[in-house]
Amino acid sequence: MAQGLQVFDEQGNCTLDVTDNLTRIIGSFKIGQANGQATVTVPVGSRLFVFFRDLTQNSKFRCSIAIKVAGDESSGERVISWSTKWGKFTQETEVVIYYGTY
C-alpha cells in the first residue's frame, strides 16, 4: 500500500495526492562561464525541474541566468543549458544550478 498525503473533497474526489508528486533534488553543479550546457542523468520517465542560486559574495559581480532543458521523459539524459541575462560573469561570480525530479 502506497503511503503519502491525500486530500479528498465532499464527493470523494482526490484533490491532492503527494504520493506521486514529491520533489527530490538529484544534484547540482557550479557553472564557470556565462553560457554553456551540461548533460545530467535522471531516472527514465521523470519530470525534471531546474533552478539556480547566485551565491556571489560581492553584489557587483552578481548575475541572472536563463535556463533551458532539452530531452524527453523517455530518456534518462537531459541537457541543461544556460545563458547570462544580466550582470557580468567574472571569476568572482558563483552560480549553482540545482536539478531534480517530481
N, CA, C and O atoms as CSV, one atom per row, in Angstrom:
chain,resi,resn,atom,element,x,y,z
A,1,MET,N,N,0.848,-1.181,0.000
A,1,MET,CA,C,0.000,0.000,0.000
A,1,MET,C,C,0.893,1.243,0.000
A,1,MET,O,O,1.802,1.372,0.819
A,2,ALA,N,N,0.615,2.146,-0.928
A,2,ALA,CA,C,1.384,3.393,-1.015
A,2,ALA,C,C,1.054,4.289,0.169
A,2,ALA,O,O,-0.064,4.281,0.684
A,3,GLN,N,N,2.047,5.059,0.588
A,3,GLN,CA,C,1.835,5.991,1.676
A,3,GLN,C,C,2.129,7.392,1.192
A,3,GLN,O,O,2.920,7.586,0.268
A,4,GLY,N,N,1.507,8.349,1.802
A,4,GLY,CA,C,1.692,9.736,1.430
A,4,GLY,C,C,0.554,10.558,1.990
A,4,GLY,O,O,-0.103,10.162,2.952
A,5,LEU,N,N,0.329,11.702,1.382
A,5,LEU,CA,C,-0.736,12.594,1.814
A,5,LEU,C,C,-1.768,12.688,0.711
A,5,LEU,O,O,-1.452,13.051,-0.422
A,6,GLN,N,N,-3.007,12.359,1.051
A,6,GLN,CA,C,-4.104,12.501,0.107
A,6,GLN,C,C,-5.212,13.306,0.764
A,6,GLN,O,O,-5.528,13.109,1.938
A,7,VAL,N,N,-5.806,14.228,-0.016
A,7,VAL,CA,C,-6.925,15.035,0.463
A,7,VAL,C,C,-8.086,14.825,-0.498
A,7,VAL,O,O,-7.909,14.861,-1.716
A,8,PHE,N,N,-9.285,14.605,0.060
A,8,PHE,CA,C,-10.480,14.345,-0.744
A,8,PHE,C,C,-11.537,15.408,-0.468
A,8,PHE,O,O,-11.648,15.915,0.648
A,9,ASP,N,N,-12.321,15.742,-1.514
A,9,ASP,CA,C,-13.425,16.687,-1.325
A,9,ASP,C,C,-14.672,15.938,-0.862
A,9,ASP,O,O,-14.626,14.731,-0.620
A,10,GLU,N,N,-15.795,16.666,-0.738
A,10,GLU,CA,C,-17.038,16.076,-0.217
A,10,GLU,C,C,-17.569,14.940,-1.095
A,10,GLU,O,O,-18.244,14.040,-0.597
A,11,GLN,N,N,-17.268,14.977,-2.397
A,11,GLN,CA,C,-17.747,13.937,-3.316
A,11,GLN,C,C,-16.800,12.735,-3.381
A,11,GLN,O,O,-17.059,11.785,-4.121
A,12,GLY,N,N,-15.722,12.768,-2.626
A,12,GLY,CA,C,-14.776,11.665,-2.625
A,12,GLY,C,C,-13.702,11.766,-3.693
A,12,GLY,O,O,-12.937,10.823,-3.891
A,13,ASN,N,N,-13.635,12.917,-4.396
A,13,ASN,CA,C,-12.607,13.124,-5.415
A,13,ASN,C,C,-11.292,13.524,-4.755
A,13,ASN,O,O,-11.262,14.352,-3.844
A,14,CYS,N,N,-10.229,12.932,-5.222
A,14,CYS,CA,C,-8.908,13.272,-4.697
A,14,CYS,C,C,-8.499,14.644,-5.234
A,14,CYS,O,O,-8.410,14.833,-6.447
A,15,THR,N,N,-8.251,15.598,-4.338
A,15,THR,CA,C,-7.860,16.949,-4.752
A,15,THR,C,C,-6.373,17.199,-4.568
A,15,THR,O,O,-5.826,18.134,-5.153
A,16,LEU,N,N,-5.718,16.384,-3.771
A,16,LEU,CA,C,-4.281,16.487,-3.571
A,16,LEU,C,C,-3.728,15.096,-3.314
A,16,LEU,O,O,-4.241,14.357,-2.475
A,17,ASP,N,N,-2.668,14.745,-4.051
A,17,ASP,CA,C,-2.058,13.437,-3.885
A,17,ASP,C,C,-0.549,13.607,-4.003
A,17,ASP,O,O,-0.020,13.706,-5.110
A,18,VAL,N,N,0.144,13.642,-2.875
A,18,VAL,CA,C,1.594,13.816,-2.914
A,18,VAL,C,C,2.334,12.483,-2.853
A,18,VAL,O,O,3.547,12.454,-2.643
A,19,THR,N,N,1.619,11.397,-3.034
A,19,THR,CA,C,2.305,10.105,-3.072
A,19,THR,C,C,3.096,9.941,-4.355
A,19,THR,O,O,4.028,9.138,-4.404
A,20,ASP,N,N,2.741,10.696,-5.409
A,20,ASP,CA,C,3.474,10.565,-6.669
A,20,ASP,C,C,4.014,11.899,-7.167
A,20,ASP,O,O,4.494,11.973,-8.298
A,21,ASN,N,N,3.954,12.940,-6.371
A,21,ASN,CA,C,4.424,14.251,-6.805
A,21,ASN,C,C,5.401,14.896,-5.829
A,21,ASN,O,O,5.495,16.123,-5.777
A,22,LEU,N,N,6.108,14.117,-5.076
A,22,LEU,CA,C,7.115,14.671,-4.186
A,22,LEU,C,C,8.340,15.082,-4.994
A,22,LEU,O,O,8.716,14.408,-5.953
A,23,THR,N,N,8.953,16.182,-4.604
A,23,THR,CA,C,10.165,16.617,-5.306
A,23,THR,C,C,11.396,15.996,-4.658
A,23,THR,O,O,11.415,15.674,-3.470
A,24,ARG,N,N,12.420,15.844,-5.490
A,24,ARG,CA,C,13.683,15.300,-4.992
A,24,ARG,C,C,14.813,15.978,-5.753
A,24,ARG,O,O,14.883,15.887,-6.979
A,25,ILE,N,N,15.690,16.651,-5.034
A,25,ILE,CA,C,16.867,17.229,-5.678
A,25,ILE,C,C,17.864,16.106,-5.899
A,25,ILE,O,O,18.238,15.395,-4.967
A,26,ILE,N,N,18.290,15.955,-7.155
A,26,ILE,CA,C,19.207,14.880,-7.513
A,26,ILE,C,C,20.654,15.351,-7.494
A,26,ILE,O,O,21.553,14.604,-7.109
A,27,GLY,N,N,20.873,16.595,-7.912
A,27,GLY,CA,C,22.250,17.066,-7.967
A,27,GLY,C,C,22.346,18.554,-8.215
A,27,GLY,O,O,21.342,19.252,-8.355
A,28,SER,N,N,23.580,19.020,-8.264
A,28,SER,CA,C,23.847,20.431,-8.528
A,28,SER,C,C,25.240,20.543,-9.121
A,28,SER,O,O,26.063,19.637,-8.991
A,29,PHE,N,N,25.487,21.663,-9.769
A,29,PHE,CA,C,26.814,21.931,-10.289
A,29,PHE,C,C,27.033,23.431,-10.372
A,29,PHE,O,O,26.107,24.199,-10.633
A,30,LYS,N,N,28.274,23.833,-10.145
A,30,LYS,CA,C,28.659,25.242,-10.239
A,30,LYS,C,C,29.020,25.524,-11.691
A,30,LYS,O,O,29.758,24.762,-12.316
A,31,ILE,N,N,28.496,26.624,-12.221
A,31,ILE,CA,C,28.831,26.969,-13.595
A,31,ILE,C,C,30.023,27.914,-13.591
A,31,ILE,O,O,30.141,28.776,-12.720
A,32,GLY,N,N,30.894,27.748,-14.560
A,32,GLY,CA,C,32.127,28.530,-14.593
A,32,GLY,C,C,32.220,29.469,-15.773
A,32,GLY,O,O,33.275,30.047,-16.031
A,33,GLN,N,N,31.116,29.626,-16.496
A,33,GLN,CA,C,31.130,30.526,-17.643
A,33,GLN,C,C,29.743,31.111,-17.854
A,33,GLN,O,O,28.755,30.592,-17.334
A,34,ALA,N,N,29.674,32.201,-18.626
A,34,ALA,CA,C,28.420,32.923,-18.818
A,34,ALA,C,C,27.389,32.111,-19.586
A,34,ALA,O,O,26.194,32.229,-19.315
A,35,ASN,N,N,27.813,31.302,-20.524
A,35,ASN,CA,C,26.919,30.481,-21.334
A,35,ASN,C,C,27.486,29.079,-21.411
A,35,ASN,O,O,28.703,28.899,-21.459
A,36,GLY,N,N,26.613,28.085,-21.423
A,36,GLY,CA,C,27.113,26.725,-21.532
A,36,GLY,C,C,26.000,25.710,-21.401
A,36,GLY,O,O,24.818,26.052,-21.400
A,37,GLN,N,N,26.398,24.459,-21.290
A,37,GLN,CA,C,25.430,23.386,-21.112
A,37,GLN,C,C,26.069,22.222,-20.385
A,37,GLN,O,O,27.289,22.064,-20.379
A,38,ALA,N,N,25.226,21.413,-19.774
A,38,ALA,CA,C,25.671,20.222,-19.066
A,38,ALA,C,C,24.636,19.130,-19.275
A,38,ALA,O,O,23.436,19.401,-19.293
A,39,THR,N,N,25.099,17.896,-19.431
A,39,THR,CA,C,24.197,16.750,-19.554
A,39,THR,C,C,24.096,16.079,-18.193
A,39,THR,O,O,25.106,15.788,-17.552
A,40,VAL,N,N,22.866,15.837,-17.762
A,40,VAL,CA,C,22.630,15.184,-16.475
A,40,VAL,C,C,21.798,13.926,-16.721
A,40,VAL,O,O,21.090,13.818,-17.722
A,41,THR,N,N,21.897,12.991,-15.799
A,41,THR,CA,C,21.129,11.750,-15.897
A,41,THR,C,C,20.089,11.716,-14.782
A,41,THR,O,O,20.400,11.938,-13.612
A,42,VAL,N,N,18.851,11.432,-15.171
A,42,VAL,CA,C,17.753,11.307,-14.221
A,42,VAL,C,C,17.028,10.004,-14.530
A,42,VAL,O,O,17.195,9.450,-15.616
A,43,PRO,N,N,16.229,9.508,-13.595
A,43,PRO,CA,C,15.503,8.267,-13.873
A,43,PRO,C,C,14.582,8.424,-15.093
A,43,PRO,O,O,13.940,9.460,-15.266
A,44,VAL,N,N,14.529,7.391,-15.928
A,44,VAL,CA,C,13.655,7.409,-17.111
A,44,VAL,C,C,12.211,7.620,-16.660
A,44,VAL,O,O,11.765,7.016,-15.685
A,45,GLY,N,N,11.489,8.472,-17.370
A,45,GLY,CA,C,10.098,8.769,-17.045
A,45,GLY,C,C,9.926,9.890,-16.035
A,45,GLY,O,O,8.797,10.241,-15.693
A,46,SER,N,N,11.017,10.455,-15.553
A,46,SER,CA,C,10.949,11.514,-14.543
A,46,SER,C,C,10.659,12.867,-15.174
A,46,SER,O,O,11.040,13.132,-16.315
A,47,ARG,N,N,9.987,13.707,-14.425
A,47,ARG,CA,C,9.795,15.103,-14.813
A,47,ARG,C,C,10.871,15.910,-14.097
A,47,ARG,O,O,11.041,15.803,-12.883
A,48,LEU,N,N,11.584,16.708,-14.855
A,48,LEU,CA,C,12.743,17.424,-14.339
A,48,LEU,C,C,12.380,18.854,-13.967
A,48,LEU,O,O,11.623,19.513,-14.680
A,49,PHE,N,N,12.921,19.336,-12.846
A,49,PHE,CA,C,12.852,20.763,-12.536
A,49,PHE,C,C,14.268,21.267,-12.306
A,49,PHE,O,O,15.143,20.517,-11.875
A,50,VAL,N,N,14.486,22.549,-12.599
A,50,VAL,CA,C,15.808,23.158,-12.519
A,50,VAL,C,C,15.661,24.559,-11.942
A,50,VAL,O,O,14.715,25.274,-12.274
A,51,PHE,N,N,16.602,24.955,-11.071
A,51,PHE,CA,C,16.649,26.336,-10.595
A,51,PHE,C,C,18.096,26.689,-10.284
A,51,PHE,O,O,18.946,25.806,-10.171
A,52,PHE,N,N,18.371,27.977,-10.147
A,52,PHE,CA,C,19.738,28.390,-9.848
A,52,PHE,C,C,19.758,29.310,-8.639
A,52,PHE,O,O,18.752,29.922,-8.281
A,53,ARG,N,N,20.927,29.392,-8.021
A,53,ARG,CA,C,21.184,30.349,-6.932
A,53,ARG,C,C,22.480,31.063,-7.234
A,53,ARG,O,O,23.486,30.442,-7.576
A,54,ASP,N,N,22.443,32.375,-7.106
A,54,ASP,CA,C,23.656,33.175,-7.246
A,54,ASP,C,C,24.210,33.361,-5.839
A,54,ASP,O,O,23.623,34.074,-5.026
A,55,LEU,N,N,25.337,32.721,-5.552
A,55,LEU,CA,C,25.946,32.761,-4.223
A,55,LEU,C,C,27.103,33.747,-4.144
A,55,LEU,O,O,27.870,33.734,-3.181
A,56,THR,N,N,27.229,34.598,-5.153
A,56,THR,CA,C,28.329,35.554,-5.220
A,56,THR,C,C,28.300,36.475,-4.010
A,56,THR,O,O,27.256,37.037,-3.679
A,57,GLN,N,N,29.441,36.632,-3.350
A,57,GLN,CA,C,29.523,37.458,-2.149
A,57,GLN,C,C,29.428,38.950,-2.463
A,57,GLN,O,O,28.728,39.683,-1.764
A,58,ASN,N,N,30.114,39.401,-3.493
A,58,ASN,CA,C,30.145,40.816,-3.847
A,58,ASN,C,C,29.023,41.107,-4.840
A,58,ASN,O,O,28.995,40.530,-5.927
A,59,SER,N,N,28.101,41.992,-4.477
A,59,SER,CA,C,26.919,42.236,-5.295
A,59,SER,C,C,27.241,42.785,-6.685
A,59,SER,O,O,26.427,42.628,-7.594
A,60,LYS,N,N,28.381,43.412,-6.880
A,60,LYS,CA,C,28.685,43.955,-8.208
A,60,LYS,C,C,29.065,42.857,-9.207
A,60,LYS,O,O,29.170,43.127,-10.403
A,61,PHE,N,N,29.271,41.629,-8.735
A,61,PHE,CA,C,29.589,40.520,-9.626
A,61,PHE,C,C,28.419,39.558,-9.800
A,61,PHE,O,O,28.584,38.502,-10.410
A,62,ARG,N,N,27.257,39.894,-9.284
A,62,ARG,CA,C,26.099,39.016,-9.392
A,62,ARG,C,C,25.506,39.068,-10.792
A,62,ARG,O,O,25.692,40.037,-11.528
A,63,CYS,N,N,24.785,38.002,-11.146
A,63,CYS,CA,C,24.144,37.960,-12.451
A,63,CYS,C,C,22.881,37.095,-12.366
A,63,CYS,O,O,22.641,36.411,-11.371
A,64,SER,N,N,22.100,37.145,-13.414
A,64,SER,CA,C,20.915,36.302,-13.547
A,64,SER,C,C,21.069,35.494,-14.826
A,64,SER,O,O,21.599,35.994,-15.818
A,65,ILE,N,N,20.616,34.265,-14.810
A,65,ILE,CA,C,20.751,33.418,-15.991
A,65,ILE,C,C,19.394,32.893,-16.432
A,65,ILE,O,O,18.464,32.790,-15.632
A,66,ALA,N,N,19.293,32.563,-17.705
A,66,ALA,CA,C,18.130,31.872,-18.260
A,66,ALA,C,C,18.520,30.412,-18.449
A,66,ALA,O,O,19.631,30.108,-18.883
A,67,ILE,N,N,17.601,29.514,-18.121
A,67,ILE,CA,C,17.874,28.086,-18.196
A,67,ILE,C,C,16.879,27.436,-19.157
A,67,ILE,O,O,15.688,27.746,-19.143
A,68,LYS,N,N,17.394,26.529,-19.992
A,68,LYS,CA,C,16.558,25.720,-20.882
A,68,LYS,C,C,16.920,24.259,-20.674
A,68,LYS,O,O,18.070,23.926,-20.387
A,69,VAL,N,N,15.919,23.388,-20.822
A,69,VAL,CA,C,16.135,21.955,-20.674
A,69,VAL,C,C,15.707,21.262,-21.966
A,69,VAL,O,O,14.627,21.529,-22.493
A,70,ALA,N,N,16.552,20.380,-22.464
A,70,ALA,CA,C,16.228,19.592,-23.659
A,70,ALA,C,C,16.235,18.117,-23.295
A,70,ALA,O,O,16.910,17.699,-22.355
A,71,GLY,N,N,15.481,17.342,-24.046
A,71,GLY,CA,C,15.358,15.911,-23.789
A,71,GLY,C,C,13.920,15.596,-23.444
A,71,GLY,O,O,13.106,16.502,-23.268
A,72,ASP,N,N,13.606,14.329,-23.348
A,72,ASP,CA,C,12.232,13.952,-23.017
A,72,ASP,C,C,12.227,12.909,-21.907
A,72,ASP,O,O,13.272,12.385,-21.521
A,73,GLU,N,N,11.026,12.619,-21.399
A,73,GLU,CA,C,10.902,11.722,-20.261
A,73,GLU,C,C,11.282,10.281,-20.580
A,73,GLU,O,O,11.557,9.500,-19.669
A,74,SER,N,N,11.303,9.916,-21.869
A,74,SER,CA,C,11.634,8.532,-22.230
A,74,SER,C,C,13.144,8.278,-22.209
A,74,SER,O,O,13.596,7.142,-22.352
A,75,SER,N,N,13.917,9.362,-22.026
A,75,SER,CA,C,15.370,9.236,-21.970
A,75,SER,C,C,15.849,9.627,-20.580
A,75,SER,O,O,15.270,10.510,-19.947
A,76,GLY,N,N,16.881,8.987,-20.112
A,76,GLY,CA,C,17.436,9.343,-18.812
A,76,GLY,C,C,18.398,10.516,-18.884
A,76,GLY,O,O,18.807,11.045,-17.850
A,77,GLU,N,N,18.767,10.930,-20.095
A,77,GLU,CA,C,19.698,12.047,-20.236
A,77,GLU,C,C,18.962,13.324,-20.624
A,77,GLU,O,O,18.126,13.324,-21.527
A,78,ARG,N,N,19.283,14.402,-19.934
A,78,ARG,CA,C,18.720,15.723,-20.243
A,78,ARG,C,C,19.868,16.702,-20.354
A,78,ARG,O,O,20.881,16.566,-19.669
A,79,VAL,N,N,19.708,17.682,-21.211
A,79,VAL,CA,C,20.715,18.721,-21.387
A,79,VAL,C,C,20.181,20.011,-20.784
A,79,VAL,O,O,19.134,20.515,-21.191
A,80,ILE,N,N,20.909,20.534,-19.816
A,80,ILE,CA,C,20.576,21.816,-19.184
A,80,ILE,C,C,21.509,22.856,-19.781
A,80,ILE,O,O,22.729,22.743,-19.660
A,81,SER,N,N,20.943,23.866,-20.423
A,81,SER,CA,C,21.770,24.940,-20.983
A,81,SER,C,C,21.409,26.248,-20.300
A,81,SER,O,O,20.282,26.426,-19.838
A,82,TRP,N,N,22.365,27.158,-20.240
A,82,TRP,CA,C,22.149,28.433,-19.577
A,82,TRP,C,C,22.837,29.550,-20.346
A,82,TRP,O,O,23.799,29.334,-21.083
A,83,SER,N,N,22.308,30.751,-20.146
A,83,SER,CA,C,22.921,31.955,-20.713
A,83,SER,C,C,22.685,33.108,-19.745
A,83,SER,O,O,21.647,33.174,-19.087
A,84,THR,N,N,23.639,34.001,-19.664
A,84,THR,CA,C,23.540,35.143,-18.754
A,84,THR,C,C,22.535,36.146,-19.308
A,84,THR,O,O,22.617,36.536,-20.473
A,85,LYS,N,N,21.587,36.562,-18.472
A,85,LYS,CA,C,20.572,37.534,-18.887
A,85,LYS,C,C,20.970,38.953,-18.498
A,85,LYS,O,O,20.776,39.877,-19.287
A,86,TRP,N,N,21.508,39.145,-17.327
A,86,TRP,CA,C,22.017,40.452,-16.908
A,86,TRP,C,C,23.147,40.244,-15.922
A,86,TRP,O,O,23.274,39.187,-15.304
A,87,GLY,N,N,23.953,41.264,-15.791
A,87,GLY,CA,C,25.116,41.179,-14.926
A,87,GLY,C,C,26.330,40.726,-15.725
A,87,GLY,O,O,26.223,40.322,-16.883
A,88,LYS,N,N,27.464,40.802,-15.088
A,88,LYS,CA,C,28.709,40.411,-15.739
A,88,LYS,C,C,29.258,39.170,-15.068
A,88,LYS,O,O,29.466,39.152,-13.855
A,89,PHE,N,N,29.492,38.133,-15.855
A,89,PHE,CA,C,30.020,36.885,-15.330
A,89,PHE,C,C,31.536,37.004,-15.235
A,89,PHE,O,O,32.206,37.196,-16.249
A,90,THR,N,N,32.083,36.890,-14.022
A,90,THR,CA,C,33.521,37.012,-13.791
A,90,THR,C,C,34.009,35.825,-12.969
A,90,THR,O,O,33.229,34.935,-12.630
A,91,GLN,N,N,35.285,35.814,-12.653
A,91,GLN,CA,C,35.825,34.752,-11.804
A,91,GLN,C,C,35.229,34.797,-10.404
A,91,GLN,O,O,35.204,33.779,-9.712
A,92,GLU,N,N,34.748,35.964,-9.976
A,92,GLU,CA,C,34.143,36.097,-8.644
A,92,GLU,C,C,32.689,35.618,-8.619
A,92,GLU,O,O,32.123,35.402,-7.548
A,93,THR,N,N,32.087,35.452,-9.802
A,93,THR,CA,C,30.693,35.014,-9.872
A,93,THR,C,C,30.595,33.552,-9.466
A,93,THR,O,O,31.359,32.711,-9.938
A,94,GLU,N,N,29.647,33.262,-8.587
A,94,GLU,CA,C,29.439,31.883,-8.125
A,94,GLU,C,C,27.963,31.529,-8.258
A,94,GLU,O,O,27.154,31.853,-7.389
A,95,VAL,N,N,27.628,30.863,-9.352
A,95,VAL,CA,C,26.249,30.457,-9.622
A,95,VAL,C,C,26.188,28.935,-9.606
A,95,VAL,O,O,27.011,28.258,-10.221
A,96,VAL,N,N,25.192,28.409,-8.888
A,96,VAL,CA,C,25.000,26.961,-8.797
A,96,VAL,C,C,23.644,26.628,-9.391
A,96,VAL,O,O,22.644,27.267,-9.067
A,97,ILE,N,N,23.611,25.614,-10.271
A,97,ILE,CA,C,22.364,25.114,-10.831
A,97,ILE,C,C,21.998,23.824,-10.108
A,97,ILE,O,O,22.821,22.915,-9.997
A,98,TYR,N,N,20.775,23.745,-9.621
A,98,TYR,CA,C,20.250,22.566,-8.953
A,98,TYR,C,C,19.218,21.910,-9.866
A,98,TYR,O,O,18.494,22.602,-10.582
A,99,TYR,N,N,19.146,20.588,-9.848
A,99,TYR,CA,C,18.141,19.891,-10.650
A,99,TYR,C,C,17.592,18.705,-9.871
A,99,TYR,O,O,18.257,18.132,-9.008
A,100,GLY,N,N,16.383,18.366,-10.199
A,100,GLY,CA,C,15.734,17.247,-9.519
A,100,GLY,C,C,14.516,16.786,-10.280
A,100,GLY,O,O,14.250,17.246,-11.391
A,101,THR,N,N,13.778,15.875,-9.678
A,101,THR,CA,C,12.592,15.326,-10.308
A,101,THR,C,C,11.390,15.475,-9.392
A,101,THR,O,O,11.516,15.679,-8.184
A,102,TYR,N,N,10.220,15.367,-10.009
A,102,TYR,CA,C,8.962,15.374,-9.254
A,102,TYR,C,C,7.978,14.448,-9.903
A,102,TYR,O,O,6.853,14.309,-9.423
